[in-house]
Amino acid sequence: MGLYKEGMDIDFSKIKWILLALAIVLILAGLYFTLTELLKPNALQISLEQNPLLLSQKDFTKLKVTVSNVTQETAQNVLVTVKPIATEALLIDGQTENTKSFGIIATNENRKDEFLIRANPGKTVLAGDYKLLAETTINGQYFKQEITLTVQ
C-alpha cells in the first residue's frame, strides 16, 4: 500500500508546456508595458542651437523648447521653467532661471519657444559640461528634461 493509487501518474510533459506558455505570456506582458512607456509621447523636448558653445566666438546659444499637451484635456496657463543645475556660470534670458508662459495648449498640440543661454559675465565660466533643466506641469502631470551644454 503506497501513498499514491496505482495508475495515477502525473504527466510532467503537460505541466512543462503550461509553464512555458505562462512564461511566454509574462515576457510579452513585460515587453508591452516597457514599449508603451518608451513610445509614450514626450511632453517636453529641448535642444541646443549650438553645442558645444565656443566662448571665443560668442558667449550665448539658444535652447529650443517644444511643449506638447499629451493629456486628454486642454491645458491652461502652461509654464516652462529653465535653469542651470548646480551652477551660477550660466544665465537664462539674463536671469539665474527663467519661466515663460506657453499659454493654452489643446490636446495633441504643441507650442515652441526659445530661451537665451549666456555665460554669466559676473562669474568665471570654465570649459566643461553644464547641465540645464527644463520643467513644466501640464494638467497636474510633471515633466522634466535635462540637456548638457559643453563650453569650450
C-alpha positions as CSV (number, residue, x, y, z in Angstrom):
1,M,0.0,0.0,0.0
2,G,1.5,3.2,-1.1
3,L,0.8,6.9,-0.8
4,Y,-0.4,7.1,-4.4
5,K,-3.0,5.0,-6.0
6,E,-1.7,2.8,-8.7
7,G,-2.5,4.1,-12.2
8,M,-2.5,7.8,-11.1
9,D,0.6,9.1,-12.8
10,I,1.3,12.8,-13.2
11,D,2.1,13.8,-16.8
12,F,5.0,16.2,-16.3
13,S,5.3,16.9,-20.1
14,K,1.9,18.7,-19.9
15,I,3.0,20.8,-16.9
16,K,6.2,21.7,-18.8
17,W,4.1,23.1,-21.7
18,I,1.8,25.0,-19.4
19,L,4.8,26.6,-17.5
20,L,6.4,27.5,-20.8
21,A,3.2,29.2,-22.1
22,L,2.9,31.1,-18.8
23,A,6.5,32.3,-19.0
24,I,5.9,33.5,-22.6
25,V,2.7,35.4,-21.6
26,L,4.6,37.1,-18.7
27,I,7.5,38.1,-21.0
28,L,5.1,39.5,-23.6
29,A,3.3,41.5,-21.0
30,G,6.5,42.9,-19.7
31,L,7.6,43.9,-23.2
32,Y,4.2,45.5,-23.8
33,F,4.4,47.7,-20.7
34,T,8.0,48.6,-21.4
35,L,7.3,49.6,-25.0
36,T,4.2,51.7,-24.1
37,E,6.3,53.7,-21.7
38,L,9.1,54.2,-24.2
39,L,6.7,55.1,-27.1
40,K,4.6,57.5,-25.0
41,P,4.9,61.0,-26.5
42,N,7.2,63.2,-24.6
43,A,5.5,66.4,-23.4
44,L,8.8,68.4,-23.2
45,Q,11.5,68.4,-25.8
46,I,14.6,70.6,-25.7
47,S,17.6,71.1,-27.9
48,L,20.5,73.5,-28.1
49,E,21.1,75.6,-31.2
50,Q,24.9,75.4,-30.8
51,N,26.6,72.8,-28.8
52,P,29.5,73.0,-27.9
53,L,29.5,76.7,-27.1
54,L,32.8,78.2,-28.2
55,L,33.2,81.2,-25.9
56,S,36.0,82.6,-28.1
57,Q,33.4,83.1,-30.9
58,K,30.2,84.0,-29.0
59,D,29.0,83.8,-25.4
60,F,25.5,82.6,-26.0
61,T,23.3,79.9,-27.5
62,K,19.6,79.3,-27.7
63,L,17.7,76.5,-26.0
64,K,14.8,75.5,-28.2
65,V,11.8,74.2,-26.2
66,T,8.7,72.3,-27.5
67,V,5.8,71.7,-25.1
68,S,3.2,69.1,-26.2
69,N,-0.1,68.5,-24.5
70,V,-0.1,64.7,-24.1
71,T,-3.0,64.8,-21.7
72,Q,-6.7,64.3,-22.5
73,E,-7.8,67.8,-21.6
74,T,-6.9,71.3,-22.9
75,A,-4.0,72.7,-20.7
76,Q,-4.4,76.2,-19.3
77,N,-1.5,78.5,-18.5
78,V,1.3,76.1,-19.3
79,L,4.6,77.4,-17.7
80,V,8.0,76.2,-18.6
81,T,11.0,76.9,-16.3
82,V,14.6,76.6,-17.4
83,K,17.5,76.7,-15.1
84,P,21.1,75.5,-14.9
85,I,21.8,72.7,-12.4
86,A,24.3,73.4,-9.7
87,T,26.0,76.4,-11.3
88,E,25.7,80.1,-11.5
89,A,28.1,80.3,-14.5
90,L,25.1,80.5,-17.0
91,L,22.2,82.8,-17.3
92,I,18.8,82.0,-18.8
93,D,17.5,85.1,-20.6
94,G,19.6,87.2,-18.3
95,Q,18.5,85.5,-15.0
96,T,19.7,82.6,-13.0
97,E,16.4,80.8,-14.0
98,N,13.5,81.9,-16.2
99,T,9.9,80.9,-16.6
100,K,7.9,81.5,-19.7
101,S,4.2,81.0,-20.4
102,F,3.2,78.8,-23.3
103,G,-0.4,79.8,-22.8
104,I,-3.3,77.4,-23.6
105,I,-2.5,74.1,-25.4
106,A,-5.2,71.8,-26.7
107,T,-4.8,68.1,-26.5
108,N,-2.2,66.7,-29.0
109,E,-1.0,70.2,-29.9
110,N,2.3,71.9,-29.1
111,R,4.0,75.3,-28.6
112,K,7.6,76.3,-29.3
113,D,9.8,79.0,-27.8
114,E,13.4,79.7,-27.2
115,F,15.5,80.6,-24.1
116,L,18.8,82.5,-24.5
117,I,21.6,80.8,-22.6
118,R,24.5,83.1,-21.9
119,A,27.7,83.0,-20.0
120,N,27.3,84.9,-16.7
121,P,29.6,88.0,-17.1
122,G,29.9,88.2,-13.3
123,K,31.2,84.7,-12.9
124,T,34.2,82.8,-14.2
125,V,33.0,80.3,-16.9
126,L,35.4,77.5,-17.3
127,A,35.5,75.0,-20.1
128,G,33.4,71.9,-19.4
129,D,29.9,70.5,-19.3
130,Y,27.0,72.3,-17.7
131,K,23.6,70.7,-17.2
132,L,20.3,72.6,-17.9
133,L,16.9,71.6,-16.7
134,A,13.6,72.4,-18.3
135,E,10.4,71.6,-16.4
136,T,6.7,72.0,-16.7
137,T,3.4,70.8,-15.3
138,I,0.5,70.0,-17.7
139,N,-2.9,69.3,-16.1
140,G,-1.2,68.2,-12.9
141,Q,1.4,66.0,-14.6
142,Y,5.0,67.0,-14.0
143,F,7.5,66.7,-16.9
144,K,11.2,67.5,-17.0
145,Q,14.1,67.2,-19.5
146,E,17.8,67.7,-19.0
147,I,20.4,68.6,-21.5
148,T,24.2,69.1,-21.3
149,L,25.8,72.2,-22.7
150,T,29.6,71.8,-23.4
151,V,31.5,75.1,-23.1
152,Q,34.9,75.4,-24.8
